[in-house]
Amino acid sequence: MNSVPKLLIIGGIVMIVIGPLWMVGGRFLNLGRSPGDIAVEKEGFKFYFPIVTCIVLSVVLSLVMYVIRWFMR
């Protein structure tokens, strides 16, 4: 089997597992409302930019990918 279909199947399985965890965990983890995120609310205008959340997710996903690559050797 080609590597692209395997990658798509694994990606689908990962999303199926993460989806319910995200729904349940979203009640307990207030992901997206971290201290340092930019939120501007004025009359008739709302702007939200989750900069700290993006940085935290980037670091966590980078560490996960590093560990996966380390075990794949």
C-alpha positions as CSV (number, residue, x, y, z in Angstrom):
1,M,0.0,0.0,0.0
2,N,1.2,3.5,-0.8
3,S,2.3,5.8,2.1
4,V,-0.3,8.5,1.4
5,P,-3.4,6.3,2.0
6,K,-1.8,5.0,5.2
7,L,-1.2,8.6,6.3
8,L,-4.8,9.6,5.5
9,I,-6.2,6.5,7.4
10,I,-4.0,7.3,10.5
11,G,-5.0,11.0,10.3
12,G,-8.7,10.0,10.2
13,I,-8.3,7.7,13.2
14,V,-6.5,10.3,15.2
15,M,-9.3,12.9,14.4
16,I,-12.0,10.3,15.4
17,V,-10.2,9.8,18.8
18,I,-9.4,13.5,19.4
19,G,-13.0,14.7,18.5
20,P,-14.8,13.3,21.5
21,L,-11.9,14.0,23.8
22,W,-12.0,17.6,22.7
23,M,-15.8,17.8,23.3
24,V,-15.5,16.3,26.8
25,G,-12.3,18.1,27.7
26,G,-13.7,21.5,26.5
27,R,-15.9,21.6,29.4
28,F,-13.0,21.3,31.9
29,L,-10.2,22.9,29.9
30,N,-11.0,26.5,28.9
31,L,-8.8,26.1,25.8
32,G,-9.0,29.3,23.8
33,R,-9.4,31.7,26.7
34,S,-5.8,31.7,28.0
35,P,-4.3,34.6,29.9
36,G,-2.5,36.7,27.2
37,D,-5.0,36.1,24.5
38,I,-6.1,39.3,22.8
39,A,-9.8,40.1,23.2
40,V,-11.3,43.4,22.3
41,E,-15.0,43.9,23.0
42,K,-16.7,47.2,22.1
43,E,-20.3,48.1,21.3
44,G,-21.2,46.2,18.2
45,F,-17.7,44.8,17.7
46,K,-15.8,41.8,19.0
47,F,-12.3,40.8,18.1
48,Y,-10.5,37.8,19.6
49,F,-7.0,36.5,18.7
50,P,-5.8,33.5,20.7
51,I,-2.1,34.2,20.4
52,V,-1.0,32.4,23.7
53,T,-3.3,29.4,22.9
54,C,-1.6,29.2,19.5
55,I,1.8,29.2,21.0
56,V,1.0,26.6,23.6
57,L,-0.6,24.3,21.0
58,S,2.4,24.7,18.7
59,V,4.8,23.8,21.5
60,V,2.8,20.8,22.6
61,L,2.3,19.5,19.0
62,S,6.0,20.0,18.3
63,L,6.9,17.9,21.3
64,V,4.4,15.2,20.3
65,M,5.9,15.1,16.8
66,Y,9.4,15.0,18.2
67,V,8.5,12.0,20.4
68,I,6.8,10.2,17.5
69,R,9.8,10.7,15.2
70,W,12.1,9.6,18.0
71,F,10.2,6.3,18.5
72,M,10.0,5.7,14.7
73,R,13.7,5.4,14.3
